[in-house]
């Protein structure tokens, strides 16, 4: 197997995740976000458990000396998932996807704030560029708030804010994953994230669950299975290619979102959304490139450092 296979798995996982979001959007008019989180996570667990058993890592995944860290990561992750599920009920799929491209930029900011990572001028400039792109995407929605605007404009503005806050939660979850790296196996993080999401989604039942129609049952079941397969593909991709190699292919989600949005919901992104997304993608690409260079520099420094006195 070559890095190309890792890239293929990454692209496949992105396609699965976007199709999952499309299914959640299809039921969002009737199914509350918390209920959608539960079914998406619950139906994904059999896929994740089967994948772990096939890899021979189930026993490893269940063991952790950092339960609190995994629970915190799971909590922030499920908040991001729930808010993103709510957002797709108000906004076209490509627009939510474009707003989520802010995640690498936000992760850089939070890494500096919470992990004390040094952020040099290149990444500071990239963060500024990315935030400008996010503002371009959000601006038409933010100007929709107010009593003068119509109800639909207000709801879409609310959806845009939900998507942005969801991206913030996901970015914090990524920071917590960084803290767990080297302490727990990645399979442990994946499993506990799924368990946390299932439990948190179930806790929303008293706040207004509804009984799904047969079609909604089928979509929720499929969304869970597709989400579980996507997670397994994503995790497996890292076996065949470095993170720096496959990370840029996250941005292929925009192409899938446009395709699903157009053929399923007859949605097309606005020119402003595409311009903002292009700016955010460029900023994210700069950050990914810079992080890759820093990893190479650190690796080279370790190689030339004498191992003994």
ChimeraX attribute file (.defattr): number of C-alpha atoms within 10 A of each C-alpha:
attribute: neighborCount
match mode: 1-to-1
recipient: residues
	/A:1	8
	/A:2	9
	/A:3	16
	/A:4	14
	/A:5	14
	/A:6	24
	/A:7	22
	/A:8	16
	/A:9	23
	/A:10	27
	/A:11	23
	/A:12	16
	/A:13	26
	/A:14	25
	/A:15	22
	/A:16	24
	/A:17	23
	/A:18	27
	/A:19	23
	/A:20	23
	/A:21	22
	/A:22	23
	/A:23	22
	/A:24	27
	/A:25	26
	/A:26	18
	/A:27	21
	/A:28	19
	/A:29	12
	/A:30	14
	/A:31	22
	/A:32	20
	/A:33	25
	/A:34	27
	/A:35	25
	/A:36	27
	/A:37	26
	/A:38	27
	/A:39	23
	/A:40	28
	/A:41	29
	/A:42	23
	/A:43	21
	/A:44	25
	/A:45	21
	/A:46	15
	/A:47	20
	/A:48	24
	/A:49	17
	/A:50	13
	/A:51	20
	/A:52	20
	/A:53	13
	/A:54	10
	/A:55	11
	/A:56	11
	/A:57	15
	/A:58	18
	/A:59	11
	/A:60	14
	/A:61	20
	/A:62	13
	/A:63	13
	/A:64	16
	/A:65	9
	/A:66	11
	/A:67	14
	/A:68	10
	/A:69	17
	/A:70	24
	/A:71	17
	/A:72	17
	/A:73	25
	/A:74	26
	/A:75	19
	/A:76	23
	/A:77	24
	/A:78	28
	/A:79	23
	/A:80	24
	/A:81	23
	/A:82	24
	/A:83	22
	/A:84	27
	/A:85	27
	/A:86	25
	/A:87	29
	/A:88	26
	/A:89	23
	/A:90	23
	/A:91	21
	/A:92	24
	/A:93	27
	/A:94	28
	/A:95	26
	/A:96	28
	/A:97	25
	/A:98	28
	/A:99	26
	/A:100	24
	/A:101	27
	/A:102	24
	/A:103	22
	/A:104	24
	/A:105	29
	/A:106	21
	/A:107	21
	/A:108	23
	/A:109	19
	/A:110	18
	/A:111	20
	/A:112	13
	/A:113	11
	/A:114	11
	/A:115	14
	/A:116	9
	/A:117	12
	/A:118	11
	/A:119	14
	/A:120	9
	/A:121	9
	/A:122	11
	/A:123	22
	/A:124	15
	/A:125	15
	/A:126	22
	/A:127	25
	/A:128	14
	/A:129	19
	/A:130	29
	/A:131	19
	/A:132	16
	/A:133	28
	/A:134	24
	/A:135	16
	/A:136	19
	/A:137	26
	/A:138	22
	/A:139	15
	/A:140	16
	/A:141	20
	/A:142	17
	/A:143	12
	/A:144	19
	/A:145	17
	/A:146	12
	/A:147	8
	/A:148	9
	/A:149	11
	/A:150	11
	/A:151	13
	/A:152	11
	/A:153	19
	/A:154	20
	/A:155	18
	/A:156	22
	/A:157	24
	/A:158	19
	/A:159	24
	/A:160	26
	/A:161	18
	/A:162	23
	/A:163	30
	/A:164	24
	/A:165	19
	/A:166	28
	/A:167	29
	/A:168	23
	/A:169	24
	/A:170	25
	/A:171	26
	/A:172	24
	/A:173	24
	/A:174	20
	/A:175	18
	/A:176	21
	/A:177	21
	/A:178	13
	/A:179	15
	/A:180	18
	/A:181	11
	/A:182	9
	/A:183	12
	/A:184	20
	/A:185	16
	/A:186	15
	/A:187	22
	/A:188	22
	/A:189	22
	/A:190	19
	/A:191	19
	/A:192	19
	/A:193	23
	/A:194	24
	/A:195	18
	/A:196	22
	/A:197	27
	/A:198	25
	/A:199	17
	/A:200	21
	/A:201	23
	/A:202	18
	/A:203	13
	/A:204	16
	/A:205	14
	/A:206	7
	/A:207	9
	/A:208	10
	/A:209	16
	/A:210	10
	/A:211	10
	/A:212	15
	/A:213	12
	/A:214	9
	/A:215	10
	/A:216	18
	/A:217	14
	/A:218	12
	/A:219	22
	/A:220	28
	/A:221	20
	/A:222	20
	/A:223	27
	/A:224	26
	/A:225	24
	/A:226	25
	/A:227	27
	/A:228	28
	/A:229	21
	/A:230	27
	/A:231	22
	/A:232	21
	/A:233	21
	/A:234	23
	/A:235	17
	/A:236	17
	/A:237	24
	/A:238	19
	/A:239	14
	/A:240	18
	/A:241	20
	/A:242	14
	/A:243	14
	/A:244	16
	/A:245	17
	/A:246	21
	/A:247	16
	/A:248	16
	/A:249	14
	/A:250	15
	/A:251	21
	/A:252	13
	/A:253	22
	/A:254	23
	/A:255	14
	/A:256	21
	/A:257	28
	/A:258	22
	/A:259	19
	/A:260	22
	/A:261	22
	/A:262	16
	/A:263	11
	/A:264	12
	/A:265	15
	/A:266	11
	/A:267	18
	/A:268	18
	/A:269	17
	/A:270	13
	/A:271	10
	/A:272	15
	/A:273	23
	/A:274	18
	/A:275	16
	/A:276	24
	/A:277	27
	/A:278	17
	/A:279	22
	/A:280	33
	/A:281	23
	/A:282	16
	/A:283	26
	/A:284	26
	/A:285	18
	/A:286	18
	/A:287	22
	/A:288	20
	/A:289	15
	/A:290	17
	/A:291	15
	/A:292	16
	/A:293	13
	/A:294	12
	/A:295	12
	/A:296	12
	/A:297	12
	/A:298	11
	/A:299	11
	/A:300	11
	/A:301	11
	/A:302	11
	/A:303	10
	/A:304	8
	/A:305	8
	/A:306	8
	/A:307	7
	/A:308	4
	/A:309	3
